[in-house]
Amino acid sequence: MNTLLRLSLVGLSSLCLHTAAQAQPGIDGLNPAPGGVQARFGRERVIPLQRFSDNDIELDGQLNDAVWAQVPAQSGMWIVEPETLERAPYDTEMKVFYSDDGIYIAVAMEQPADTLVRRITARDNREVNRDRVSFTLDTSGEGQYGYWVSLALGDNQLDGTILPERQYNSQWDGAWYGATAQNANGWSAEFYIPWGQLAMPSREGRRQIGFYGERVVAHLNQNWAWPPIAKSDPIFLSNFPLLEMEGVNPQQQWSLFPSFASTYDEIDADWEHRAGVDVFWRPSSNFQMTATLNPDFGSAEADDVVVNLTASETFFPEKRLFFQEGQEIFNTTSRSNGSIGKRFTILNTRRIGGRPRSPDLPDGVALPPRERIQTADLLGAAKATGQVGNFRYGVLAASEDDTQYRLPGQRIEQQGRDFTAFRVLYEDQGGGTGAAYRGIGYIGTVVAHPDSDAQVHAIDFRYLTQGGIWSFDGQMVTSDVDDGDQGFGAFTDIVYSPRQGFKHTLHLTYFDEDLDVNDFGYQDRNNAKEAWYRFEWIKTGLTRVRDVRVSSFLRYEENLQGDRTNNAIPVISTAITLNNLDRVNVNLQHFPKRYDDLNSFGNGTFATQERTNYSASYTTNTARQLSLNAQVGRSVELAGGYSESYEVGATWRPAANISVSGDVEYQDRDGWLLHQGGQNFTAFETSQWETGFRLEYYLTAKQQLSAGLQWVGIKAAGDRYFNLPSDAPTRNRDLVEVDQHARSPGDFSISQMNFQLRYRLELAPLSDLFIVYNRNGNKRDNLINFNEQFDNAWNDPLASQLVVKVRYRLGT
C-alpha cells in the first residue's frame, strides 16, 4: 500500500497520514490487519516539522494562541488498553511544532463534561486513575533511549525515562512546562519541553526523534494511543514515527540549585543547619555533568514501613533527585529496575549516604537503637553522562563524611566510604520496520574504605530480533572484596512474544557462593542455580467481562550443594476486569518441599513443609468518588500450620483536590518460623495488624498539604520449638521438634510506626519549599497488647524531626 504524507500549507507536519490507494476501514495510513493484529507503523514514517522562532504562547492549557491556528492537527486515537485496537469513541487532536529552545505540543480532547475525572496528586503519581495525556519522545532517534512527559487534568506533572523497548521509569524529573484546561468539548493541554532538558546525540543539520502519544480516559478505564501499538507488542520504542527538524543542537545549558535545610531534632532538642548546591551543566546535546556539594537529602520523603526478620534485604527505590537524573545509563538489564519481576542491579544508589559500615565495638557493647539507624552524610557527588557515536557512557563518584557514634561515656568514629562507578554501552539499531536491536556494555564499581574495598565488574548484553518476537538480555558479573572472596555470576532473560496477548519468559541464573555486589548494588541471594519460566496471556473482546489476564510460572532453584532452595509447580494468577470496571484477582500457588539455606543465618540448611497458598481480592472501579478493595488469603507456614490474612481498604475523594485513604490488614499465623540463635528455631502463634492512613489536600496542583500514618503491630507467642541437628544428613535436614520446657518461650511484640506531616510548595519547575515533620518508632518488647505497642512506639520514638528545606533552580 502506497502511503503519502500531505503537509500543511505552512510546511508544518500535521501528523496526519493519508492513504492514496487501497485504503481499508480503520486507521488513516495505519490499518489493522484482519483479526485485529495491527500493521507496523515503522520508522520509515518521517514527518517534517516546521520551526516557529518567535512564538508568544501562554501555557495555560487553552489552545487560543495565534500560533496554534497555523498548526494542522492529527485527529484520532485507538484503544490499546484493553488491546482491542478499535477507534476511540472520543476524538483527540494533537499539534506539534518546535523552536530554537524546545518542542511544543498541544492536545484537544473531546469528552462529555460529566465523565471527566480530575484528581490532584503529588508529582509522578501514576497509581491514581484519572484523565491524563502523555507523550514519549525517542530523543536518540534510533530506539535507544528517550523521555516521557504527562499532564493530568488539573495540571499535575508526571515524567521519566524509557529504554528499549518498553522499560518505563519514573526516576527523572525535568524542568518542563505544561498546563490543562476544561472547556465545552472536554479538556485540553499544552506542553513545552526545553531541548536543554533532553539528552540527544550530537547532530548538525537534520535531526529525527520518535514520537508517541497516549491518553488515559478514567471513566472507561481505557488507554488510547497514536500510533496504536498494542501493550503486548514487543516492538515499541523503535516503532515510533519520526519527527524531523533542522538545526536542533542546543549548546551550553546550565543550572544551579542552591539549597538550605534546617532540622530540629525534638529528642536531642537541637537544631542543625545545612547549606549546599547542585550544579547541572550540558555543554552540548550529548554530554551532561551534574555535581552536588554538601547536600541535604533530609526527610522530605518517607519509605514504607516494612517488618523484615528474614535474611533477605528489602529493596527501597531511589527518591533523591540528584541520583535520579541521568540514572538510566546505569540500568544495565531488565533486572536493574525490576521490570521483569526479578531484581539484580550492580548500582543501587541508595547505598550512597545509607547506613554506614558498622564500627568495631568492644566486647559486650552494642549500639543504642538511635545510633543503629544513623545514615552517613555526603560530602559531595558528581556524575557525567554522554554519547559518542554508538557509544554511551556514564561516570559516578561520591564521598561520605565520617560518622560519629555516641555510646554511653564515649564516641566512636567510623570513616566514610568513597563510591565510584563507570559505565559504557555500545548500541546498534538497524534501520527499517521493527528493526533488530543489539547492545553490549560494561559496568564497574568500587567502594573504598580503610577496612576493606569492594570491586564489581560486569558485562551485559541485549538483543532484540527483527520484529521483536525474541528478546535476550543478561549479564556476567565478578566481585572481589579485600578479604579475598572472589565471586562469579551470570544470568539471562529470554522473552518470546509470538503474537499479541501472549508472552513467554525464561529466567536463567547462576551465582556462586562468593558473588557479592551489595556494597554498591543489590542482590537477594548468591549460591544459586535457577530456571524460572513464566507465561502471560491477555484476552479482550469478551461479552460478560471486559478482559482477562492470566499468568502462570514454574520455578526451580537449587544451591551449589544440590539442595532445592526454591520451587513452584504451578503458580497461577488470574485478573478479571468486569464490564462495570471492578476487578477480581485470584491466585493459587503450590510449593513442594524445599530446603532453606538462608534463614538459619549461617547455622545450616533445613527442610520446609510442602505448601499450597491461595488468595482472592476485589477492587471496585477506581474512577468513582469512593473506591473499595478487599482481600483474603490462606497459606501454609514453613514449619506447618496455617496463616490467614484479611485486608480491607477505601479511598474517598470528596473533591478533586482532597483524597482520604486507609487500609487495615490482619494476619493470624499459626507457626511463624524464626531463627532463635545457634541451631534453635521457634514457631510462633502470631497476630499482626497493619494499618495505613493518608490525607492529601491540594490548595493547587503545586501546593500540597498531606498527613500519613503507617503502623505495624505484632504479637508473637512461642508455640513449637525446633532444633536443627548440626550433623543432619545432606538430604534429610528436617527440623526436630523438642520439648517446650527445655526452651524459654521467647515471646515478643514488635511495633513499627511512621508518621509524616508535610507541606510542599512548588516555587518553579524543580524548585520547592518543604516543611516536614517526621516521627518514627521501632519498639521490640515482651508480649503486650496492641494499644500499648502503638503508645510505646509513638511516645518513645527513634526519630522526631522538623525539617524546613528550600531548593531553587537558577540558570538557562
LUMSE-330016 format. One line per 3 residues: number of its first residue (from 1); their letters; for each residue x negated, y negated, z of C-alpha. Coordinates in steps of 0.5 Angstrom, whole numbers, always signed. Layout:
<pts>
NUM	a	X:Y:Z | ...
</pts>
This chain:
<pts>
1	mnt	+0:+0:+0 | -3:-7:-2 | -2:-12:+3
4	llr	-3:-19:+2 | -5:-25:+7 | -1:-31:+6
7	lsl	-4:-37:+9 | +0:-43:+11 | -1:-50:+7
10	vgl	-6:-53:+12 | -10:-46:+11 | -9:-44:+19
13	ssl	-7:-37:+20 | +0:-36:+22 | -2:-29:+24
16	clh	+4:-26:+19 | +2:-21:+14 | +7:-20:+8
19	taa	+7:-13:+4 | +7:-14:-3 | +9:-7:-5
22	qaq	+12:-1:-3 | +15:-4:+4 | +18:+0:+9
25	pgi	+23:-2:+14 | +19:-4:+20 | +13:-8:+22
28	dgl	+11:-13:+16 | +5:-10:+14 | +5:-5:+20
31	npa	+10:+0:+18 | +11:+6:+23 | +10:+13:+19
34	pgg	+16:+18:+19 | +16:+21:+26 | +14:+14:+30
37	vqa	+7:+15:+29 | +4:+8:+27 | +0:+6:+22
40	rfg	-7:+4:+24 | -8:-4:+24 | -15:-3:+22
43	rer	-21:-8:+22 | -20:-10:+15 | -15:-15:+17
46	vip	-18:-21:+17 | -14:-27:+19 | -18:-34:+18
49	lqr	-16:-39:+23 | -17:-47:+22 | -20:-52:+26
52	fsd	-17:-58:+30 | -22:-62:+32 | -18:-68:+35
55	ndi	-12:-65:+39 | -8:-68:+44 | -5:-62:+48
58	eld	-2:-63:+54 | -2:-56:+57 | +5:-56:+61
61	gql	+8:-50:+57 | +12:-54:+53 | +11:-53:+45
64	nda	+13:-60:+44 | +6:-63:+42 | +5:-65:+35
67	vwa	-1:-60:+33 | +4:-54:+34 | +8:-56:+29
70	qvp	+3:-55:+24 | +1:-48:+26 | +6:-43:+23
73	aqs	+8:-37:+27 | +7:-30:+28 | +14:-27:+29
76	gmw	+16:-20:+33 | +13:-15:+37 | +14:-8:+38
79	ive	+15:-3:+44 | +9:+0:+47 | +12:+2:+54
82	pet	+15:+6:+53 | +12:+9:+47 | +18:+8:+42
85	ler	+14:+3:+37 | +21:+0:+36 | +22:-7:+34
88	apy	+23:-11:+41 | +30:-14:+42 | +28:-21:+43
91	dte	+23:-25:+39 | +16:-27:+40 | +13:-32:+36
94	mkv	+5:-33:+37 | +1:-39:+34 | -7:-40:+35
97	fys	-12:-45:+33 | -19:-47:+35 | -23:-53:+36
100	ddg	-31:-54:+38 | -29:-53:+45 | -25:-47:+45
103	iyi	-19:-43:+43 | -11:-45:+44 | -5:-40:+44
106	ava	+2:-42:+44 | +8:-37:+45 | +15:-38:+45
109	meq	+19:-32:+48 | +26:-31:+46 | +30:-28:+52
112	pad	+37:-29:+56 | +36:-34:+62 | +40:-30:+67
115	tlv	+35:-24:+65 | +28:-28:+67 | +24:-25:+72
118	rri	+20:-31:+75 | +16:-29:+81 | +10:-33:+84
121	tar	+4:-29:+87 | -4:-29:+88 | -8:-30:+82
124	dnr	-9:-23:+79 | -4:-19:+82 | -2:-14:+77
127	evn	+3:-10:+81 | +9:-14:+81 | +14:-13:+76
130	rdr	+15:-20:+73 | +16:-23:+66 | +9:-25:+63
133	vsf	+5:-25:+57 | -3:-23:+56 | -8:-24:+50
136	tld	-14:-19:+50 | -20:-22:+46 | -25:-18:+43
139	tsg	-31:-23:+43 | -36:-18:+41 | -32:-18:+34
142	egq	-34:-10:+34 | -30:-7:+39 | -36:-7:+44
145	ygy	-33:-12:+50 | -28:-17:+51 | -24:-21:+56
148	wvs	-16:-21:+57 | -12:-27:+60 | -5:-27:+62
151	lal	+0:-32:+65 | +6:-30:+69 | +13:-34:+68
154	gdn	+11:-39:+74 | +4:-41:+72 | +1:-35:+75
157	qld	-6:-33:+72 | -9:-26:+71 | -15:-25:+68
160	gti	-21:-20:+67 | -25:-16:+62 | -25:-10:+57
163	lpe	-30:-5:+55 | -29:+1:+50 | -23:+3:+48
166	rqy	-18:+1:+54 | -23:+0:+60 | -19:-6:+63
169	nsq	-22:-9:+69 | -20:-15:+74 | -26:-17:+76
172	wdg	-27:-23:+73 | -24:-30:+74 | -25:-35:+68
175	awy	-25:-43:+68 | -19:-43:+63 | -12:-47:+63
178	gat	-5:-45:+62 | +2:-46:+64 | +9:-44:+63
181	aqn	+16:-47:+62 | +23:-45:+62 | +28:-47:+56
184	ang	+34:-46:+53 | +32:-40:+49 | +28:-36:+54
187	wsa	+21:-39:+56 | +14:-41:+53 | +7:-41:+55
190	efy	+0:-45:+53 | -7:-42:+54 | -13:-46:+53
193	ipw	-20:-42:+54 | -26:-45:+53 | -32:-42:+49
196	gql	-37:-43:+54 | -33:-38:+59 | -34:-32:+54
199	amp	-40:-28:+52 | -41:-27:+45 | -46:-25:+40
202	sre	-50:-31:+37 | -47:-33:+30 | -49:-38:+25
205	grr	-43:-40:+21 | -38:-35:+21 | -35:-31:+27
208	qig	-30:-26:+28 | -26:-24:+34 | -21:-19:+35
211	fyg	-14:-21:+38 | -8:-17:+41 | -2:-20:+45
214	erv	+2:-16:+50 | +9:-18:+53 | +12:-16:+60
217	vah	+19:-16:+60 | +21:-14:+67 | +29:-13:+67
220	lnq	+28:-8:+62 | +21:-5:+65 | +18:-5:+58
223	nwa	+11:-8:+55 | +12:-11:+48 | +5:-12:+43
226	wpp	+3:-15:+37 | +0:-11:+34 | +3:-5:+36
229	iak	-2:+0:+39 | +1:+6:+43 | -1:+6:+50
232	sdp	-4:+13:+49 | -7:+12:+42 | -15:+13:+44
235	ifl	-17:+7:+39 | -15:+0:+42 | -21:-5:+42
238	snf	-24:-3:+36 | -17:-3:+32 | -15:-11:+33
241	pll	-14:-15:+27 | -20:-20:+27 | -19:-28:+27
244	eme	-24:-31:+23 | -27:-38:+25 | -33:-42:+23
247	gvn	-39:-46:+27 | -37:-43:+33 | -43:-42:+37
250	pqq	-43:-46:+44 | -49:-49:+47 | -51:-51:+54
253	qws	-45:-49:+58 | -47:-50:+66 | -43:-51:+72
256	lfp	-45:-52:+80 | -41:-49:+85 | -43:-52:+92
259	sfa	-39:-49:+98 | -38:-51:+105 | -36:-46:+110
262	sty	-34:-47:+118 | -33:-41:+122 | -30:-41:+129
265	dei	-31:-34:+133 | -26:-34:+138 | -29:-28:+142
268	dad	-36:-32:+143 | -33:-39:+143 | -38:-41:+138
271	weh	-38:-45:+131 | -42:-43:+125 | -43:-48:+119
274	rag	-46:-46:+113 | -47:-49:+106 | -49:-46:+99
277	vdv	-49:-47:+92 | -47:-42:+86 | -50:-44:+79
280	fwr	-48:-42:+72 | -52:-43:+66 | -50:-41:+59
283	pss	-56:-44:+54 | -52:-40:+48 | -46:-36:+47
286	nfq	-51:-29:+48 | -54:-31:+55 | -52:-33:+61
289	mta	-55:-34:+68 | -52:-34:+75 | -55:-35:+82
292	tln	-53:-36:+89 | -56:-39:+95 | -54:-38:+102
295	pdf	-47:-36:+100 | -42:-35:+105 | -37:-29:+103
298	gsa	-34:-30:+109 | -27:-28:+111 | -22:-30:+105
301	ead	-20:-23:+103 | -19:-17:+107 | -20:-10:+106
304	dvv	-14:-5:+107 | -14:-1:+114 | -17:+6:+113
307	vnl	-18:+11:+118 | -23:+16:+116 | -26:+21:+120
310	tas	-29:+25:+114 | -36:+26:+112 | -34:+23:+105
313	etf	-34:+15:+105 | -29:+10:+103 | -30:+6:+97
316	fpe	-28:-1:+97 | -27:-6:+91 | -31:-12:+90
319	krl	-28:-18:+91 | -33:-23:+91 | -33:-28:+85
322	ffq	-41:-28:+84 | -41:-21:+84 | -35:-20:+79
325	egq	-38:-25:+74 | -42:-21:+68 | -41:-15:+72
328	eif	-38:-11:+66 | -45:-9:+63 | -47:-5:+69
331	ntt	-41:-1:+69 | -44:+5:+65 | -39:+10:+65
334	srs	-31:+11:+65 | -33:+14:+73 | -36:+7:+74
337	ngs	-29:+4:+75 | -25:+10:+77 | -21:+9:+70
340	igk	-21:+17:+69 | -19:+19:+77 | -26:+20:+79
343	rft	-31:+15:+81 | -39:+15:+81 | -43:+9:+80
346	iln	-50:+7:+80 | -49:+0:+82 | -44:-2:+88
349	trr	-45:-9:+89 | -41:-8:+96 | -48:-5:+99
352	igg	-51:-12:+98 | -49:-16:+104 | -46:-10:+107
355	rpr	-47:-6:+113 | -55:-7:+115 | -59:-1:+116
358	spd	-58:+2:+123 | -64:+0:+128 | -69:+4:+131
361	lpd	-66:+4:+138 | -69:+7:+145 | -66:+14:+147
364	gva	-59:+14:+151 | -58:+7:+148 | -52:+6:+143
367	lpp	-50:-1:+139 | -44:-4:+142 | -38:-4:+138
370	rer	-38:-11:+135 | -45:-10:+133 | -44:-4:+129
373	iqt	-39:-8:+125 | -44:-13:+123 | -46:-15:+116
376	adl	-52:-18:+113 | -53:-25:+111 | -55:-26:+104
379	lga	-61:-31:+103 | -59:-31:+95 | -58:-27:+89
382	aka	-59:-28:+81 | -56:-25:+75 | -58:-25:+68
385	tgq	-54:-22:+62 | -54:-23:+55 | -55:-20:+48
388	vgn	-60:-19:+42 | -57:-16:+36 | -54:-9:+38
391	fry	-57:-9:+45 | -54:-12:+51 | -58:-13:+58
394	gvl	-57:-15:+65 | -61:-16:+71 | -59:-17:+78
397	aas	-63:-19:+84 | -61:-20:+91 | -64:-21:+98
400	edd	-61:-20:+105 | -63:-24:+111 | -66:-21:+117
403	tqy	-60:-18:+122 | -60:-20:+130 | -57:-14:+134
406	rlp	-55:-16:+141 | -56:-11:+146 | -55:-12:+154
409	gqr	-61:-16:+156 | -65:-15:+149 | -64:-17:+142
412	ieq	-67:-12:+136 | -68:-15:+129 | -67:-11:+123
415	qgr	-71:-13:+117 | -66:-15:+111 | -66:-11:+104
418	dft	-68:-13:+97 | -64:-10:+91 | -66:-10:+84
421	afr	-62:-7:+78 | -64:-7:+71 | -59:-5:+65
424	vly	-60:-4:+58 | -55:-2:+53 | -55:+0:+45
427	edq	-48:+0:+42 | -47:+1:+34 | -39:+0:+32
430	ggg	-38:+3:+25 | -34:-1:+20 | -27:+1:+18
433	tga	-21:+3:+21 | -21:+7:+27 | -29:+7:+27
436	ayr	-34:+11:+31 | -37:+8:+37 | -44:+10:+39
439	gig	-47:+7:+45 | -53:+9:+50 | -56:+6:+56
442	yig	-61:+6:+61 | -60:+3:+68 | -65:+3:+74
445	tvv	-64:+0:+81 | -69:-1:+87 | -67:-2:+94
448	ahp	-73:-4:+98 | -74:-4:+106 | -80:-4:+110
451	dsd	-78:+3:+113 | -76:+6:+106 | -75:+5:+99
454	aqv	-70:+8:+94 | -70:+8:+87 | -65:+11:+82
457	hai	-66:+12:+74 | -60:+14:+69 | -59:+15:+62
460	dfr	-52:+14:+60 | -48:+15:+53 | -42:+14:+50
463	ylt	-39:+17:+43 | -32:+16:+40 | -31:+20:+34
466	qgg	-27:+17:+28 | -20:+16:+29 | -21:+16:+37
469	iws	-19:+24:+37 | -25:+26:+41 | -29:+22:+46
472	fdg	-35:+23:+50 | -39:+20:+56 | -43:+21:+61
475	qmv	-50:+20:+65 | -56:+24:+67 | -59:+21:+74
478	tsd	-65:+22:+78 | -66:+19:+85 | -72:+18:+89
481	vdd	-73:+16:+97 | -79:+14:+101 | -79:+21:+105
484	gdq	-80:+25:+98 | -73:+27:+97 | -72:+27:+89
487	gfg	-66:+29:+86 | -62:+30:+79 | -55:+30:+77
490	aft	-51:+30:+70 | -44:+29:+68 | -40:+29:+62
493	div	-33:+27:+61 | -29:+29:+55 | -23:+27:+52
496	ysp	-19:+30:+47 | -12:+26:+44 | -10:+30:+38
499	rqg	-3:+25:+38 | +1:+20:+41 | +3:+22:+48
502	fkh	-2:+28:+49 | -9:+28:+52 | -13:+33:+55
505	tlh	-19:+31:+59 | -25:+35:+62 | -30:+33:+67
508	lty	-36:+37:+68 | -41:+35:+74 | -48:+38:+76
511	fde	-51:+34:+82 | -57:+38:+86 | -58:+38:+94
514	dld	-62:+31:+94 | -59:+27:+89 | -57:+20:+93
517	vnd	-55:+14:+90 | -51:+11:+96 | -57:+6:+98
520	fgy	-54:+2:+92 | -49:+6:+89 | -43:+10:+90
523	qdr	-42:+18:+90 | -37:+22:+94 | -42:+28:+95
526	nna	-48:+32:+92 | -50:+39:+92 | -44:+41:+87
529	kea	-42:+44:+80 | -36:+42:+78 | -31:+43:+72
532	wyr	-24:+39:+72 | -19:+40:+67 | -13:+35:+66
535	few	-7:+35:+61 | -3:+29:+61 | +4:+29:+57
538	ikt	+9:+23:+56 | +16:+24:+53 | +20:+18:+51
541	glt	+27:+17:+46 | +31:+21:+51 | +38:+20:+53
544	rvr	+39:+22:+60 | +32:+19:+62 | +28:+13:+59
547	dvr	+22:+17:+59 | +18:+23:+63 | +11:+23:+64
550	vss	+7:+30:+66 | +0:+31:+68 | -3:+37:+71
553	flr	-10:+39:+73 | -14:+45:+74 | -21:+44:+78
556	yee	-26:+49:+80 | -32:+46:+84 | -38:+50:+88
559	nlq	-44:+48:+91 | -51:+51:+89 | -51:+56:+94
562	gdr	-45:+59:+91 | -39:+57:+96 | -33:+55:+92
565	tnn	-32:+48:+95 | -26:+45:+91 | -21:+49:+87
568	aip	-14:+47:+85 | -9:+52:+81 | -5:+49:+79
571	vis	-3:+41:+81 | +3:+39:+77 | +5:+32:+78
574	tai	+12:+29:+74 | +14:+22:+74 | +21:+20:+71
577	tln	+24:+13:+69 | +31:+13:+70 | +36:+9:+65
580	nld	+37:+4:+71 | +29:+4:+71 | +29:+7:+78
583	rvn	+23:+12:+78 | +22:+19:+81 | +16:+23:+82
586	vnl	+15:+30:+84 | +8:+33:+86 | +6:+40:+87
589	qhf	-1:+43:+89 | -4:+49:+90 | -11:+50:+93
592	pkr	-14:+57:+94 | -18:+59:+100 | -25:+55:+99
595	ydd	-31:+53:+103 | -32:+46:+107 | -40:+44:+107
598	lns	-39:+37:+109 | -34:+36:+115 | -39:+40:+120
601	fgn	-44:+34:+119 | -49:+39:+117 | -48:+45:+122
604	gtf	-46:+50:+117 | -40:+52:+112 | -33:+54:+114
607	atq	-27:+57:+110 | -21:+53:+110 | -14:+56:+109
610	ert	-10:+57:+103 | -6:+51:+102 | +1:+49:+98
613	nys	+3:+42:+98 | +9:+38:+95 | +12:+31:+96
616	asy	+17:+27:+92 | +18:+20:+92 | +24:+15:+90
619	ttn	+23:+8:+88 | +28:+3:+86 | +28:-2:+80
622	tar	+22:-7:+82 | +25:-12:+78 | +31:-13:+83
625	qls	+31:-18:+88 | +31:-12:+93 | +27:-6:+91
628	lna	+26:+0:+96 | +22:+6:+96 | +22:+13:+100
631	qvg	+17:+19:+100 | +17:+25:+104 | +11:+31:+103
634	rsv	+9:+37:+107 | +2:+40:+106 | -2:+46:+110
637	ela	-8:+44:+114 | -15:+46:+113 | -14:+51:+119
640	ggy	-7:+53:+118 | -1:+49:+121 | +4:+44:+117
643	ses	+3:+37:+116 | +10:+33:+114 | +10:+26:+112
646	yev	+16:+21:+111 | +15:+14:+109 | +20:+8:+107
649	gat	+19:+1:+104 | +22:-5:+102 | +20:-11:+98
652	wrp	+25:-17:+98 | +25:-23:+94 | +30:-28:+96
655	aan	+27:-34:+91 | +21:-34:+86 | +16:-37:+91
658	isv	+18:-32:+97 | +16:-25:+98 | +17:-21:+104
661	sgd	+15:-13:+104 | +14:-8:+109 | +13:-1:+110
664	vey	+13:+5:+115 | +10:+12:+115 | +10:+17:+120
667	qdr	+6:+24:+120 | +7:+30:+124 | +1:+34:+123
670	dgw	+0:+41:+127 | -7:+43:+126 | -11:+36:+124
673	llh	-18:+40:+124 | -24:+35:+126 | -31:+37:+128
676	qgg	-33:+36:+135 | -41:+37:+135 | -45:+43:+134
679	qnf	-41:+49:+132 | -35:+47:+135 | -28:+44:+132
682	taf	-21:+43:+135 | -15:+43:+131 | -10:+37:+134
685	ets	-3:+36:+134 | -2:+29:+132 | +3:+24:+131
688	qwe	+1:+18:+127 | +4:+11:+125 | +2:+7:+119
691	tgf	+5:+0:+118 | +4:-6:+114 | +8:-12:+113
694	rle	+7:-18:+109 | +10:-25:+108 | +8:-30:+102
697	yyl	+10:-37:+101 | +8:-41:+95 | +9:-48:+95
700	tak	+7:-48:+88 | +3:-43:+84 | -3:-46:+86
703	qql	-2:-47:+93 | -1:-40:+98 | +1:-39:+105
706	sag	+1:-32:+107 | +1:-27:+113 | -1:-20:+113
709	lqw	-1:-15:+118 | -3:-7:+118 | -4:-2:+123
712	vgi	-5:+5:+124 | -4:+9:+131 | -6:+16:+132
715	kaa	-4:+20:+138 | -8:+27:+138 | -8:+32:+143
718	gdr	-12:+39:+142 | -8:+45:+141 | -13:+50:+138
721	yfn	-20:+51:+139 | -25:+54:+134 | -33:+56:+133
724	lps	-37:+57:+127 | -42:+62:+128 | -49:+60:+127
727	dap	-50:+67:+124 | -44:+68:+120 | -45:+72:+113
730	trn	-45:+68:+107 | -38:+70:+104 | -34:+70:+111
733	rdl	-35:+64:+114 | -28:+64:+118 | -28:+59:+124
736	vev	-27:+64:+130 | -21:+61:+135 | -24:+61:+142
739	dqh	-20:+60:+149 | -18:+53:+150 | -20:+54:+158
742	ars	-27:+54:+155 | -27:+48:+152 | -25:+41:+154
745	pgd	-19:+38:+151 | -22:+32:+147 | -15:+29:+147
748	fsi	-16:+22:+144 | -12:+16:+141 | -14:+11:+135
751	sqm	-11:+4:+134 | -14:+0:+128 | -11:-7:+126
754	nfq	-12:-12:+121 | -8:-19:+122 | -9:-25:+117
757	lry	-6:-31:+116 | -8:-35:+110 | -7:-42:+107
760	rle	-10:-43:+100 | -10:-49:+95 | -13:-48:+88
763	lap	-16:-55:+87 | -18:-54:+80 | -20:-48:+76
766	lsd	-25:-43:+80 | -24:-49:+86 | -21:-47:+92
769	lfi	-20:-49:+99 | -19:-43:+104 | -16:-44:+111
772	vyn	-16:-37:+114 | -15:-33:+121 | -17:-26:+122
775	rng	-16:-21:+127 | -19:-14:+127 | -18:-9:+132
778	nkr	-21:-2:+133 | -20:+2:+139 | -21:+9:+141
781	dnl	-18:+11:+148 | -15:+17:+152 | -9:+19:+150
784	inf	-4:+13:+151 | +3:+11:+147 | +3:+7:+141
787	neq	+5:+1:+145 | -1:+1:+149 | -5:+3:+143
790	fdn	-3:-4:+139 | -3:-8:+145 | -10:-6:+146
793	awn	-13:-7:+139 | -9:-14:+139 | -11:-16:+146
796	dpl	-19:-14:+145 | -21:-15:+138 | -27:-13:+135
799	asq	-27:-20:+131 | -22:-26:+132 | -25:-32:+127
802	lvv	-22:-38:+124 | -25:-40:+117 | -25:-46:+113
805	kvr	-28:-46:+107 | -28:-50:+100 | -31:-49:+94
808	yrl	-31:-54:+88 | -33:-53:+81 | -37:-58:+77
811	gt	-40:-58:+70 | -38:-57:+63
</pts>
